Amino acid sequence: VAWGEAENVWHRRHGAEPSLDRCAGCDAFMLDGPGMSLLDGAVVHVGQDYGLECLTAYGEKWRGAAYVGLGAMGLEPLGWRS
């Protein structure tokens, strides 16, 4: 739980500024379908044609960036060893 909170804090402080014109998951223009606004200001496609694919992709992107950023600070998830 603590690692997830650390990722969230890193993302809020250091995450890329989201574009309101493009889907944060697939990077397509939001004219392509219905969107959902997220708490960080990002917008992702949702609906019958997209399901949760864009939301999942965006989560993987920002959590991956947070993982790398936290690792650069010398932190790692509990139980993880390289």
Jmol script that loads the backbone (N, CA, C; Angstrom):
load data "model"
ATOM      1  N   VAL A   1       0.831  -1.188   0.000  1.00  0.00           N
ATOM      2  CA  VAL A   1       0.000   0.000   0.000  1.00  0.00           C
ATOM      3  C   VAL A   1       0.879   1.256   0.000  1.00  0.00           C
ATOM      4  N   ALA A   2       1.957   1.217   0.762  1.00  0.00           N
ATOM      5  CA  ALA A   2       2.840   2.383   0.845  1.00  0.00           C
ATOM      6  C   ALA A   2       3.485   2.675  -0.506  1.00  0.00           C
ATOM      7  N   TRP A   3       3.852   1.616  -1.252  1.00  0.00           N
ATOM      8  CA  TRP A   3       4.463   1.834  -2.565  1.00  0.00           C
ATOM      9  C   TRP A   3       3.477   2.513  -3.510  1.00  0.00           C
ATOM     10  N   GLY A   4       2.235   2.076  -3.504  1.00  0.00           N
ATOM     11  CA  GLY A   4       1.222   2.692  -4.351  1.00  0.00           C
ATOM     12  C   GLY A   4       1.031   4.160  -4.016  1.00  0.00           C
ATOM     13  N   GLU A   5       1.045   4.483  -2.738  1.00  0.00           N
ATOM     14  CA  GLU A   5       0.923   5.889  -2.332  1.00  0.00           C
ATOM     15  C   GLU A   5       2.147   6.682  -2.782  1.00  0.00           C
ATOM     16  N   ALA A   6       3.328   6.085  -2.688  1.00  0.00           N
ATOM     17  CA  ALA A   6       4.546   6.765  -3.151  1.00  0.00           C
ATOM     18  C   ALA A   6       4.465   7.047  -4.644  1.00  0.00           C
ATOM     19  N   GLU A   7       3.947   6.087  -5.420  1.00  0.00           N
ATOM     20  CA  GLU A   7       3.773   6.304  -6.858  1.00  0.00           C
ATOM     21  C   GLU A   7       2.803   7.459  -7.116  1.00  0.00           C
ATOM     22  N   ASN A   8       1.710   7.489  -6.381  1.00  0.00           N
ATOM     23  CA  ASN A   8       0.734   8.571  -6.551  1.00  0.00           C
ATOM     24  C   ASN A   8       1.342   9.937  -6.231  1.00  0.00           C
ATOM     25  N   VAL A   9       2.092  10.024  -5.144  1.00  0.00           N
ATOM     26  CA  VAL A   9       2.712  11.292  -4.770  1.00  0.00           C
ATOM     27  C   VAL A   9       3.721  11.713  -5.833  1.00  0.00           C
ATOM     28  N   TRP A  10       4.547  10.768  -6.301  1.00  0.00           N
ATOM     29  CA  TRP A  10       5.523  11.098  -7.342  1.00  0.00           C
ATOM     30  C   TRP A  10       4.812  11.612  -8.592  1.00  0.00           C
ATOM     31  N   HIS A  11       3.747  10.935  -8.983  1.00  0.00           N
ATOM     32  CA  HIS A  11       3.006  11.329 -10.183  1.00  0.00           C
ATOM     33  C   HIS A  11       2.420  12.730 -10.041  1.00  0.00           C
ATOM     34  N   ARG A  12       1.843  13.037  -8.897  1.00  0.00           N
ATOM     35  CA  ARG A  12       1.267  14.381  -8.685  1.00  0.00           C
ATOM     36  C   ARG A  12       2.340  15.459  -8.743  1.00  0.00           C
ATOM     37  N   ARG A  13       3.515  15.161  -8.235  1.00  0.00           N
ATOM     38  CA  ARG A  13       4.593  16.160  -8.181  1.00  0.00           C
ATOM     39  C   ARG A  13       5.424  16.248  -9.461  1.00  0.00           C
ATOM     40  N   HIS A  14       5.624  15.116 -10.138  1.00  0.00           N
ATOM     41  CA  HIS A  14       6.582  15.089 -11.243  1.00  0.00           C
ATOM     42  C   HIS A  14       6.010  14.564 -12.555  1.00  0.00           C
ATOM     43  N   GLY A  15       4.763  14.136 -12.564  1.00  0.00           N
ATOM     44  CA  GLY A  15       4.168  13.571 -13.773  1.00  0.00           C
ATOM     45  C   GLY A  15       4.045  14.591 -14.888  1.00  0.00           C
ATOM     46  N   ALA A  16       4.014  14.102 -16.116  1.00  0.00           N
ATOM     47  CA  ALA A  16       3.882  14.978 -17.282  1.00  0.00           C
ATOM     48  C   ALA A  16       2.529  15.681 -17.273  1.00  0.00           C
ATOM     49  N   GLU A  17       2.515  16.886 -17.746  1.00  0.00           N
ATOM     50  CA  GLU A  17       1.276  17.665 -17.852  1.00  0.00           C
ATOM     51  C   GLU A  17       0.380  17.035 -18.918  1.00  0.00           C
ATOM     52  N   PRO A  18      -0.836  16.627 -18.537  1.00  0.00           N
ATOM     53  CA  PRO A  18      -1.711  15.975 -19.519  1.00  0.00           C
ATOM     54  C   PRO A  18      -2.276  16.962 -20.544  1.00  0.00           C
ATOM     55  N   SER A  19      -2.547  16.454 -21.734  1.00  0.00           N
ATOM     56  CA  SER A  19      -3.171  17.230 -22.792  1.00  0.00           C
ATOM     57  C   SER A  19      -4.679  16.988 -22.749  1.00  0.00           C
ATOM     58  N   LEU A  20      -5.446  18.038 -22.836  1.00  0.00           N
ATOM     59  CA  LEU A  20      -6.907  17.888 -22.867  1.00  0.00           C
ATOM     60  C   LEU A  20      -7.405  17.491 -24.246  1.00  0.00           C
ATOM     61  N   ASP A  21      -6.551  17.638 -25.272  1.00  0.00           N
ATOM     62  CA  ASP A  21      -6.935  17.349 -26.647  1.00  0.00           C
ATOM     63  C   ASP A  21      -6.656  15.911 -27.072  1.00  0.00           C
ATOM     64  N   ARG A  22      -5.826  15.215 -26.306  1.00  0.00           N
ATOM     65  CA  ARG A  22      -5.422  13.848 -26.676  1.00  0.00           C
ATOM     66  C   ARG A  22      -5.690  12.884 -25.535  1.00  0.00           C
ATOM     67  N   CYS A  23      -5.992  11.662 -25.913  1.00  0.00           N
ATOM     68  CA  CYS A  23      -6.195  10.600 -24.940  1.00  0.00           C
ATOM     69  C   CYS A  23      -4.856  10.288 -24.279  1.00  0.00           C
ATOM     70  N   ALA A  24      -4.833  10.238 -22.968  1.00  0.00           N
ATOM     71  CA  ALA A  24      -3.599   9.942 -22.238  1.00  0.00           C
ATOM     72  C   ALA A  24      -3.184   8.486 -22.397  1.00  0.00           C
ATOM     73  N   GLY A  25      -4.100   7.623 -22.831  1.00  0.00           N
ATOM     74  CA  GLY A  25      -3.788   6.210 -23.003  1.00  0.00           C
ATOM     75  C   GLY A  25      -3.259   5.873 -24.377  1.00  0.00           C
ATOM     76  N   CYS A  26      -3.977   6.292 -25.433  1.00  0.00           N
ATOM     77  CA  CYS A  26      -3.592   5.918 -26.804  1.00  0.00           C
ATOM     78  C   CYS A  26      -3.025   7.089 -27.601  1.00  0.00           C
ATOM     79  N   ASP A  27      -3.067   8.295 -27.072  1.00  0.00           N
ATOM     80  CA  ASP A  27      -2.536   9.516 -27.682  1.00  0.00           C
ATOM     81  C   ASP A  27      -3.310   9.979 -28.915  1.00  0.00           C
ATOM     82  N   ALA A  28      -4.482   9.387 -29.170  1.00  0.00           N
ATOM     83  CA  ALA A  28      -5.327   9.843 -30.283  1.00  0.00           C
ATOM     84  C   ALA A  28      -6.098  11.092 -29.854  1.00  0.00           C
ATOM     85  N   PHE A  29      -6.509  11.886 -30.820  1.00  0.00           N
ATOM     86  CA  PHE A  29      -7.319  13.052 -30.498  1.00  0.00           C
ATOM     87  C   PHE A  29      -8.628  12.619 -29.859  1.00  0.00           C
ATOM     88  N   MET A  30      -9.112  13.375 -28.920  1.00  0.00           N
ATOM     89  CA  MET A  30     -10.325  13.023 -28.194  1.00  0.00           C
ATOM     90  C   MET A  30     -11.582  13.154 -29.043  1.00  0.00           C
ATOM     91  N   LEU A  31     -11.472  13.649 -30.253  1.00  0.00           N
ATOM     92  CA  LEU A  31     -12.611  13.701 -31.158  1.00  0.00           C
ATOM     93  C   LEU A  31     -13.029  12.305 -31.591  1.00  0.00           C
ATOM     94  N   ASP A  32     -12.149  11.325 -31.357  1.00  0.00           N
ATOM     95  CA  ASP A  32     -12.381   9.957 -31.807  1.00  0.00           C
ATOM     96  C   ASP A  32     -13.429   9.207 -30.994  1.00  0.00           C
ATOM     97  N   GLY A  33     -13.801   9.690 -29.843  1.00  0.00           N
ATOM     98  CA  GLY A  33     -14.776   8.968 -29.038  1.00  0.00           C
ATOM     99  C   GLY A  33     -15.014   9.628 -27.700  1.00  0.00           C
ATOM    100  N   PRO A  34     -15.929   9.046 -26.909  1.00  0.00           N
ATOM    101  CA  PRO A  34     -16.248   9.633 -25.611  1.00  0.00           C
ATOM    102  C   PRO A  34     -15.061   9.523 -24.663  1.00  0.00           C
ATOM    103  N   GLY A  35     -14.928  10.511 -23.782  1.00  0.00           N
ATOM    104  CA  GLY A  35     -13.803  10.523 -22.863  1.00  0.00           C
ATOM    105  C   GLY A  35     -14.218  10.653 -21.415  1.00  0.00           C
ATOM    106  N   MET A  36     -13.275  10.321 -20.550  1.00  0.00           N
ATOM    107  CA  MET A  36     -13.464  10.436 -19.113  1.00  0.00           C
ATOM    108  C   MET A  36     -12.311  11.265 -18.565  1.00  0.00           C
ATOM    109  N   SER A  37     -12.632  12.295 -17.800  1.00  0.00           N
ATOM    110  CA  SER A  37     -11.610  13.125 -17.161  1.00  0.00           C
ATOM    111  C   SER A  37     -11.165  12.459 -15.868  1.00  0.00           C
ATOM    112  N   LEU A  38      -9.855  12.459 -15.648  1.00  0.00           N
ATOM    113  CA  LEU A  38      -9.293  11.862 -14.446  1.00  0.00           C
ATOM    114  C   LEU A  38      -8.884  12.946 -13.458  1.00  0.00           C
ATOM    115  N   LEU A  39      -8.603  12.555 -12.235  1.00  0.00           N
ATOM    116  CA  LEU A  39      -8.289  13.517 -11.188  1.00  0.00           C
ATOM    117  C   LEU A  39      -7.036  14.340 -11.476  1.00  0.00           C
ATOM    118  N   ASP A  40      -6.099  13.794 -12.251  1.00  0.00           N
ATOM    119  CA  ASP A  40      -4.874  14.539 -12.546  1.00  0.00           C
ATOM    120  C   ASP A  40      -5.015  15.455 -13.760  1.00  0.00           C
ATOM    121  N   GLY A  41      -6.214  15.520 -14.336  1.00  0.00           N
ATOM    122  CA  GLY A  41      -6.461  16.380 -15.488  1.00  0.00           C
ATOM    123  C   GLY A  41      -6.369  15.664 -16.821  1.00  0.00           C
ATOM    124  N   ALA A  42      -5.884  14.439 -16.820  1.00  0.00           N
ATOM    125  CA  ALA A  42      -5.792  13.666 -18.054  1.00  0.00           C
ATOM    126  C   ALA A  42      -7.185  13.236 -18.502  1.00  0.00           C
ATOM    127  N   VAL A  43      -7.305  12.961 -19.792  1.00  0.00           N
ATOM    128  CA  VAL A  43      -8.556  12.480 -20.375  1.00  0.00           C
ATOM    129  C   VAL A  43      -8.248  11.193 -21.129  1.00  0.00           C
ATOM    130  N   VAL A  44      -9.116  10.181 -20.963  1.00  0.00           N
ATOM    131  CA  VAL A  44      -8.938   8.909 -21.664  1.00  0.00           C
ATOM    132  C   VAL A  44     -10.235   8.513 -22.346  1.00  0.00           C
ATOM    133  N   HIS A  45     -10.115   7.758 -23.437  1.00  0.00           N
ATOM    134  CA  HIS A  45     -11.290   7.208 -24.110  1.00  0.00           C
ATOM    135  C   HIS A  45     -11.952   6.166 -23.212  1.00  0.00           C
ATOM    136  N   VAL A  46     -13.257   6.125 -23.239  1.00  0.00           N
ATOM    137  CA  VAL A  46     -14.031   5.063 -22.583  1.00  0.00           C
ATOM    138  C   VAL A  46     -15.230   4.767 -23.468  1.00  0.00           C
ATOM    139  N   GLY A  47     -15.908   3.702 -23.189  1.00  0.00           N
ATOM    140  CA  GLY A  47     -17.122   3.413 -23.926  1.00  0.00           C
ATOM    141  C   GLY A  47     -17.067   2.081 -24.639  1.00  0.00           C
ATOM    142  N   GLN A  48     -18.085   1.834 -25.408  1.00  0.00           N
ATOM    143  CA  GLN A  48     -18.258   0.561 -26.082  1.00  0.00           C
ATOM    144  C   GLN A  48     -17.085   0.223 -26.998  1.00  0.00           C
ATOM    145  N   ASP A  49     -16.588   1.193 -27.738  1.00  0.00           N
ATOM    146  CA  ASP A  49     -15.492   0.939 -28.680  1.00  0.00           C
ATOM    147  C   ASP A  49     -14.127   0.802 -27.997  1.00  0.00           C
ATOM    148  N   TYR A  50     -13.958   1.403 -26.828  1.00  0.00           N
ATOM    149  CA  TYR A  50     -12.649   1.451 -26.176  1.00  0.00           C
ATOM    150  C   TYR A  50     -12.564   0.613 -24.909  1.00  0.00           C
ATOM    151  N   GLY A  51     -13.680   0.338 -24.293  1.00  0.00           N
ATOM    152  CA  GLY A  51     -13.648  -0.382 -23.025  1.00  0.00           C
ATOM    153  C   GLY A  51     -12.799   0.383 -22.024  1.00  0.00           C
ATOM    154  N   LEU A  52     -11.940  -0.321 -21.335  1.00  0.00           N
ATOM    155  CA  LEU A  52     -11.043   0.303 -20.364  1.00  0.00           C
ATOM    156  C   LEU A  52      -9.588   0.279 -20.834  1.00  0.00           C
ATOM    157  N   GLU A  53      -9.376   0.000 -22.111  1.00  0.00           N
ATOM    158  CA  GLU A  53      -8.018  -0.142 -22.642  1.00  0.00           C
ATOM    159  C   GLU A  53      -7.186   1.126 -22.483  1.00  0.00           C
ATOM    160  N   CYS A  54      -7.758   2.276 -22.776  1.00  0.00           N
ATOM    161  CA  CYS A  54      -7.000   3.528 -22.680  1.00  0.00           C
ATOM    162  C   CYS A  54      -6.723   3.884 -21.219  1.00  0.00           C
ATOM    163  N   LEU A  55      -7.675   3.637 -20.357  1.00  0.00           N
ATOM    164  CA  LEU A  55      -7.477   3.891 -18.934  1.00  0.00           C
ATOM    165  C   LEU A  55      -6.356   3.007 -18.400  1.00  0.00           C
ATOM    166  N   THR A  56      -6.361   1.742 -18.774  1.00  0.00           N
ATOM    167  CA  THR A  56      -5.316   0.810 -18.346  1.00  0.00           C
ATOM    168  C   THR A  56      -3.957   1.220 -18.893  1.00  0.00           C
ATOM    169  N   ALA A  57      -3.909   1.597 -20.161  1.00  0.00           N
ATOM    170  CA  ALA A  57      -2.644   2.008 -20.778  1.00  0.00           C
ATOM    171  C   ALA A  57      -2.073   3.242 -20.084  1.00  0.00           C
ATOM    172  N   TYR A  58      -2.933   4.202 -19.763  1.00  0.00           N
ATOM    173  CA  TYR A  58      -2.459   5.405 -19.081  1.00  0.00           C
ATOM    174  C   TYR A  58      -1.928   5.059 -17.694  1.00  0.00           C
ATOM    175  N   GLY A  59      -2.624   4.200 -16.977  1.00  0.00           N
ATOM    176  CA  GLY A  59      -2.153   3.782 -15.666  1.00  0.00           C
ATOM    177  C   GLY A  59      -0.782   3.135 -15.737  1.00  0.00           C
ATOM    178  N   GLU A  60      -0.574   2.296 -16.740  1.00  0.00           N
ATOM    179  CA  GLU A  60       0.729   1.652 -16.915  1.00  0.00           C
ATOM    180  C   GLU A  60       1.813   2.681 -17.235  1.00  0.00           C
ATOM    181  N   LYS A  61       1.466   3.707 -18.026  1.00  0.00           N
ATOM    182  CA  LYS A  61       2.444   4.743 -18.393  1.00  0.00           C
ATOM    183  C   LYS A  61       2.892   5.524 -17.169  1.00  0.00           C
ATOM    184  N   TRP A  62       1.915   6.076 -16.416  1.00  0.00           N
ATOM    185  CA  TRP A  62       2.337   6.951 -15.320  1.00  0.00           C
ATOM    186  C   TRP A  62       2.912   6.162 -14.158  1.00  0.00           C
ATOM    187  N   ARG A  63       2.422   4.949 -13.921  1.00  0.00           N
ATOM    188  CA  ARG A  63       3.013   4.136 -12.853  1.00  0.00           C
ATOM    189  C   ARG A  63       4.431   3.697 -13.229  1.00  0.00           C
ATOM    190  N   GLY A  64       4.659   3.414 -14.512  1.00  0.00           N
ATOM    191  CA  GLY A  64       6.010   3.070 -14.960  1.00  0.00           C
ATOM    192  C   GLY A  64       6.974   4.221 -14.765  1.00  0.00           C
ATOM    193  N   ALA A  65       6.528   5.423 -15.104  1.00  0.00           N
ATOM    194  CA  ALA A  65       7.368   6.610 -14.914  1.00  0.00           C
ATOM    195  C   ALA A  65       7.638   6.844 -13.431  1.00  0.00           C
ATOM    196  N   ALA A  66       6.631   6.647 -12.590  1.00  0.00           N
ATOM    197  CA  ALA A  66       6.798   6.817 -11.149  1.00  0.00           C
ATOM    198  C   ALA A  66       7.774   5.784 -10.599  1.00  0.00           C
ATOM    199  N   TYR A  67       7.690   4.549 -11.093  1.00  0.00           N
ATOM    200  CA  TYR A  67       8.591   3.481 -10.656  1.00  0.00           C
ATOM    201  C   TYR A  67      10.045   3.863 -10.947  1.00  0.00           C
ATOM    202  N   VAL A  68      10.284   4.349 -12.159  1.00  0.00           N
ATOM    203  CA  VAL A  68      11.635   4.768 -12.541  1.00  0.00           C
ATOM    204  C   VAL A  68      12.082   5.958 -11.695  1.00  0.00           C
ATOM    205  N   GLY A  69      11.192   6.938 -11.506  1.00  0.00           N
ATOM    206  CA  GLY A  69      11.537   8.116 -10.715  1.00  0.00           C
ATOM    207  C   GLY A  69      11.849   7.775  -9.266  1.00  0.00           C
ATOM    208  N   LEU A  70      11.046   6.905  -8.676  1.00  0.00           N
ATOM    209  CA  LEU A  70      11.296   6.496  -7.297  1.00  0.00           C
ATOM    210  C   LEU A  70      12.576   5.673  -7.200  1.00  0.00           C
ATOM    211  N   GLY A  71      12.819   4.843  -8.210  1.00  0.00           N
ATOM    212  CA  GLY A  71      14.052   4.063  -8.236  1.00  0.00           C
ATOM    213  C   GLY A  71      15.280   4.950  -8.309  1.00  0.00           C
ATOM    214  N   ALA A  72      15.183   6.046  -9.060  1.00  0.00           N
ATOM    215  CA  ALA A  72      16.299   6.992  -9.167  1.00  0.00           C
ATOM    216  C   ALA A  72      16.602   7.646  -7.819  1.00  0.00           C
ATOM    217  N   MET A  73      15.607   7.660  -6.933  1.00  0.00           N
ATOM    218  CA  MET A  73      15.799   8.211  -5.588  1.00  0.00           C
ATOM    219  C   MET A  73      16.273   7.132  -4.614  1.00  0.00           C
ATOM    220  N   GLY A  74      16.505   5.909  -5.113  1.00  0.00           N
ATOM    221  CA  GLY A  74      16.990   4.836  -4.274  1.00  0.00           C
ATOM    222  C   GLY A  74      15.906   4.020  -3.588  1.00  0.00           C
ATOM    223  N   LEU A  75      14.645   4.206  -4.011  1.00  0.00           N
ATOM    224  CA  LEU A  75      13.539   3.472  -3.399  1.00  0.00           C
ATOM    225  C   LEU A  75      13.158   2.293  -4.267  1.00  0.00           C
ATOM    226  N   GLU A  76      12.604   1.278  -3.638  1.00  0.00           N
ATOM    227  CA  GLU A  76      12.100   0.114  -4.362  1.00  0.00           C
ATOM    228  C   GLU A  76      10.958  -0.504  -3.573  1.00  0.00           C
ATOM    229  N   PRO A  77      10.054  -1.211  -4.269  1.00  0.00           N
ATOM    230  CA  PRO A  77       8.933  -1.837  -3.569  1.00  0.00           C
ATOM    231  C   PRO A  77       9.433  -2.911  -2.603  1.00  0.00           C
ATOM    232  N   LEU A  78       8.756  -3.079  -1.504  1.00  0.00           N
ATOM    233  CA  LEU A  78       9.101  -4.077  -0.509  1.00  0.00           C
ATOM    234  C   LEU A  78       9.121  -5.465  -1.135  1.00  0.00           C
ATOM    235  N   GLY A  79      10.149  -6.233  -0.870  1.00  0.00           N
ATOM    236  CA  GLY A  79      10.247  -7.584  -1.384  1.00  0.00           C
ATOM    237  C   GLY A  79      10.859  -7.682  -2.758  1.00  0.00           C
ATOM    238  N   TRP A  80      11.206  -6.556  -3.383  1.00  0.00           N
ATOM    239  CA  TRP A  80      11.765  -6.577  -4.741  1.00  0.00           C
ATOM    240  C   TRP A  80      13.279  -6.523  -4.644  1.00  0.00           C
ATOM    241  N   ARG A  81      13.926  -7.377  -5.385  1.00  0.00           N
ATOM    242  CA  ARG A  81      15.391  -7.361  -5.474  1.00  0.00           C
ATOM    243  C   ARG A  81      15.792  -7.613  -6.913  1.00  0.00           C
ATOM    244  N   SER A  82      16.825  -6.903  -7.374  1.00  0.00           N
ATOM    245  CA  SER A  82      17.305  -7.102  -8.750  1.00  0.00           C
ATOM    246  C   SER A  82      18.312  -8.220  -8.818  1.00  0.00           C
TER     247      SER A  82
END
end "model"
wireframe off; spacefill off
backbone 0.3
color backbone group
